[in-house]
């Protein structure tokens, strides 16, 4: 069974980081369809495929910053004024 990491950023937005692979997705609630849709994916440049992510993602609202540890790397991902993570 794969372990996955979810982080709710707000009531309408969350990030999703599978334990394997190097893509992190952010999803947002479509208020008309009442379902989450992927708004973007971020490629993490991790070269080490071994180990288990044991650090939960953290969102620092005051700085609009998502902190994500994936294998041996730590990523600081900023939320743009348009709501997209870069």
C-alpha angles and dihedrals in degrees: 000000000000120000114225131194121221126181122189107216095180137341089279104035137055141164125229125203118181114212090237128049129030105265126104118191131202118205132192133196115256101216094203097050095032093225137104118257129191110254098180146339128221123210111223113210095221113149095181112084095180129093135038125271103246098169115085117224114260129203118207102202097189090058097032087233131144115203114204127176112199115180106307098346133081117211126201107200119187124211111229123224087260093057097254120127117233 
